[in-house]
Amino acid sequence: MSYNDPTIEKTAILAKYLDLDQRGAVIAEYVWIDGSGNARSKGRTLSKPVTSVDELPEWNFDGSSTGQAPGHDSDVYLKPVAFYPDPFRRGDNVLVLAECWNNDGTPNKFNHRHEAAKLFEAHRSSEIWFGLEQEYTLFDAADKVYGWPTNGFPAPQGPYYCGVGAGKVYARDMIEAHYRACLYAGIKIAGINAEVMPSQWEFQVGPCTGIEMGDQLWIARYLLSRVAEEFGVKISLHPKPLAGDWNGAGCHTNVSTKEMRVPGGMKHIEDAIEKLSKRHIEHIKLYGADNDMRLTGRHETASVTSFSSGVANRGASIRIPRSVAKEGYGYFEDRRPASNIDPYLVTGIISETVCGAIDNADMTKEYERESS
């Protein structure tokens, strides 16, 4: 963080107003995913505290300004699906996650949550759990990697992963602020760590069951962008933010069904991996834009063109943790997803592949519909 940054003074001024009496009113900040895969939000006033998602009114926005609708028919509707305590405004104020719907009653083409929810509901008996490891990179206002030398590069990778000390980690204050914001909001954030490339970090969310995984990751991403905004830092989810001998950024996806979590579960893990191997290309289509720049077979990645698996192998498509192999049950890690994934698409197609597709809920077709 730059301590000459005017955002510090602005934040101090804003703090004067956060504890003012709202006279019984509640501010609900509606959050949604736009046409380019980014979070957007806007606030509205409610007359009383919210105790159920059913109490939240539907709303709308100008979809022509977010890449989600044409200008001549621009209204897109927001249907609340979950809400969380707001760590910025606090009190009874809330963050509202909303799905986007067209005015003809159909889900907006960028609303992948709707189809994923069908899959999870159909396979509820599988009790599929996910844990997502969200990597991201920090940039400054001039679009340079945050904290890096102005005219050069830091020392090669090695001392930065889980590093401690000046010159090894950057913006820890901002990362800690995001951690606390997630905990306040009730996000199942499991931990954080500095990553292999300097100014690259990771947070983990989960385990979450079914559709909750995508919901929680999107709110955690929203909170990250909001916190970074106050520090004057930009967040990049690009899977290869910097060319050269630097690690890319992924969103490793940990998966476990009810059958995998009990003794003898290794057979179900192996069966799932076999199913995944047969749909590698279909999965890669949904595993993030520009992911081929990251999945090169180097920097702890597998090749984008071939499928592989192994115990404790971080260069494989699918990694079985050593502890899981020893105990014979647990979970597996899909290391292919990029940092910029839509978690609904990824968790949806994994559920579809591992548990089985259902009528009218094919995640590959869902992606193709968006791309058309």
N, C-alpha and C positions, 0 to 999 in steps of 0.2 A: 504493500500500500504506500502511496506517496503521501507523506504527511504535509505537503504543501498543496494538497488537493482541495479545491474549494468545496468538494462534497462533504468534507468533515464539518465545515462551518454550517452548511445547509442542514446536515443531519442533526446538529446540536439545536438549531432553530426549530426544526420539525419536532424534536422531542418535547418542546414546551407545550405543544398542542395535543399530544397523544393521550394525556390524562384528563382532558376536558370532559365534562359531563355530556354525554350524548342524549340525555333526557329521554331515555327509554328506547331510542332508536338503535337499530343494528345495521352495520354496513356489511353487505355481502359482496365479495369480489368474485365475479364469475370468470372461470378459467376454461379455455377451450383450445383445441389444436387447429391451426390454420392450414391453408393449402400448401405450405412449404415445410410442414412438419415442425413448426415452432409454436410455443404457447403464446396466447393472447389473453388479455383480461380487461374487464371494466367493472366498476362498482355501482351498486344501487342501494338505496335505503329501504330497510324493512321496518315494520312497526313494532316488532317484538322479537325476542330470542328464538332461535330455531332449535327444535328438538327432533325433527324428522325430515328426511329429504322430501317427503310429500308436502311439507309446508312451504317449500321453496317454489316461487312462481316461475313459469317458463318466461323466457325473454327472447330478444332477437338482436341482430347486429347487421351491419352492412357487409355482406359477403363479397361484394365487388372490390372492397378495399383490403381483403385478406386472401384473395385468390380462390374463393370458394363459391362464387356465383357471378353471373353476368350483370352488367350495370342496369339492364332493362328489367331485371327480376332479382333484385339484390338481397332481399330479406332472407336471412338464415336464422332458424330458431334454435335457441339454447334450452335443452331439456336437462335439468339437474339430475345427476346420478349419485353424487357423494358430496359430503361437506366436511370441513376440517377447521379446527381453531386457527385463527389468523395470528401468526406470531408478530406481525408488523403493527396491526392496530390493537390487538389483544382484546381483553374484555369478552363480550358476547359476539364480537365480530367474527365472520367466518370466510373461508375460501370455499367456493362452490365449483366443483368439477362438473362440466356439462357436455353432453353429446350435441353434435350439430345435425339438424334436420332441415330438409327442404320444406317449402310451404305446401307441397302436394302430399305430405305425409310419409315421404321416403327418407331414409338416412342420407345425409350429404355424402358425396363420393369419397371424402376424406375421413369419414366416420367409420373407422375400422373396429371400434369397440363393439358396435352393434352385432356384427357377425361373430366376433370372438366370444361374446357373451352367450350366443346360441350354442356354440361348441362346449363351453364349460358347463352350461346347464344340462346339456344332453349327457355329458360324461361326469356328472356330479359324483357318482359312486366311485370314480377313480381317485377322488380327493387329490388332484394333481397340485403339487407345490412348486413354486418357482422362487429363485433368489437371483437378482440381477446385480452385476458388478459394473456400475457406470463409471467409465473413465472419461476424462475431459481435460482440456488444455486451456490455460489462461493466456490471454493477450491483453496488451495495454491499449490505450486510446489511439495510438499510432499504428495499431495492428501488428506490433512486434511481440514475440513471445515474452510474457511478463517476467521482468527481472533479469533477462539475458543481457549481455554486453551490447552497447549501442552499435558498435562496429566490429562484430565478431560473434564467437560462439563460446558457450561454457565448456568446461572439460568434458571429455567423453563420458558416456553413461557408465554407471558403476556405483558412485556414492549416493545417488539420489533416491533410490527405491527405499521407502520407509526411513529416509534420512533424517538426521537431527543436526541442527546447527546452521549458522549463516553460510551462504554459498552452496548449501545442499538442498534447502527447502525455501519456497517462496510463498508469500501470502497466507501463512498459517492462520493469521488472525481472521481472514475472510472465511477460510475453510471451517474454523471452529464456530464462527457465527452461523454458517449454514447448518452445521451439525445440530446446534442448539435449536435453530428454527424448525428443523425437521422433527426433533423430539417434541417440541412444543405443539406442533401441528398433529402429533399422533402418527407420524410416518414410522413404519417399522424399519428404521435405518439401523443396520446391524454393525456398521463401523466405517472407518475412513482410513486411507493411507496415501502417502506420497508415492507416485509411480516412478517407473524407470527413467523416463525422460524428465529433465528438470522443468518445473512449472506444469507438470501433468499430475493430476490427482485422481483418486477414485473414491466413490462411496458405494456401499452395498445396501440394498433394500431387500428384505425378506427374512424368513420365508413367508410368502403370501399364497393364498389359495385362489386359483382360477383368475377371474377378471380383476380381482383386487390388486394383482401384481402390476398390471398396466396403469391402473388408477394411481397407485402409490408412487410409481416411478415418475409419472407425469407431474404430480404435485411436487415431488422432490426436485425435479428439474426446474419447475417454475420458481420454487423457493431459492434455488441456486442462482438463477438469473436475477431475481429481485435483490438478493443479498449482494451479488457482484455489482449490480447497478449502483448501490450505495458506496461501494469502494472504487468506482470508476474502472472496473475490470470487465473485459469481455470474455464470454464463455464460448469455446469452440467444441462442438461435438463431431468435427470432421475426423474420419478414421485414420487419415494420414496428414495431420496438419502441417508437417514440415518434412520436406524431402531430405534424403540422405540417411545416414546411419543412426537414425533415431526411431524409437519404438512408435508404432501407431497407437490408436485408441480403440478399444473394443467395449462390448457390453456382454461379457461372458454370462451365459445363462445356465443356472443350476436347476436341475429338474428331478422330481421324485414323485412317483405315484404311491398310493397306499400299499400296493403289492411289493414295491421296491424297498419299503421302509421296515420290513420284517425279515427275520432270518429266512434265508433262501431267496431273498430278493435279487441276488446277483443274476439269477436266470432271467428275471424280468428286465433288468438293466441291459443285459446282453441282447435280449429280444428287441428292446427299444432301439438300441444302436444299429442292429441289423435293418430295422425298418427305416431308420434315418439314412443309412447308407444308400438305400434305393431311391431316395428323393433328394439327393444332394443338390442338384441343379435347381429344383423348385424352391428349396430352402434358401439358397444363396440369393435368389431373386428378391426375397423378402428380408434379407439380413443386412440391409443398409446400402445407401448410395456410395459409390466410390470405394466399396469394400475390397475391390481387386487391388487397389493401391496398398492395402494393408496386408491382405492374405497372400504373401509372397513366398512363404516357406522360411522366412527369416524373421528375426526379432520376435521369437516366441509365437509364431503363427504357422498354421498349415497352409498348403497351397489352395488357392481358390478353385482350381480345376479338379482336384481329387479329394476323396474322402479317406480319413484315417481315424484310428482310435488307439488308445493305449493307456496303461496304468501310469499315473504320475507324469505323463508326457505332455508338456506344454507346447510342443510342436505338432500336436495332433488335432484333428477336427473335434474329436470328443475325448475328454480326459476323464478317466476313472480315478478318483483320489486314492492314494495308497491305503488310507484307513478303511475305505469302503471295500477295496479288494481283500484286505486282511480280515475284516469282520464278515464279509459276504452279503452285505445289504447296505442300503442308504440312498445314494443319488449319483448322477453323472453331470458333467459340465460340458455344455456345448460352447466351444471357444470361437466359433465362426462369426456370431453376430457383431456388427460394428457398433461404435459408440452412438451413431445417429439413428439407430433403429426406431421404428414405431413398435413399442413393446406389445401392443395388441396383435399386430401381425405376427411377431415372432412367437409369442406364447400361444397364439391361436394355431399356427401351423404345426408347432411341436405337439400340441394336444391332438390335433387332427391326425398327425402321423403316428403318434404313439398309441392313442386311444381309439382312433378311427374317425373317418369323416362322417358327416350327417348331411341330410338333404338341405340344400340351399345355404350351406355354410362352408364354402371352400375358400380358404384364405388365399390360395394362388389366384383364383378367379377374382377375388376381392381386390388384389393388387392390380391385376390386369384391367379391371374396371376403372380404377383410379388413373392408370396410365393412359387410357384411351382418350 
